[in-house]
Amino acid sequence: MNDLTLNELNTLLAVFARAGVEADAGAEGELLQRLSQARAEREELDNMDFDDCAGGACKL
């Protein structure tokens, strides 16, 4: 499966919000939690400055 972009994750989460899905709503809630976690991870990756890693200063 291809990774979703930050924009795609935000769009999916907006659809869940409009549908009124809660985090404790069974299978839909579990998917909502997984999408929220994926968005947080994608935001972190998108905000990383890989120029700071030049010369082996950091490890991924």
Protein Blocks (a to p, Z undefined) as FASTA:
>chain_A
ZZddfklmmmmmmmmmmnopafklojllmmmmmmmmmmmmmmmmmmpcfklmgghlacZZ
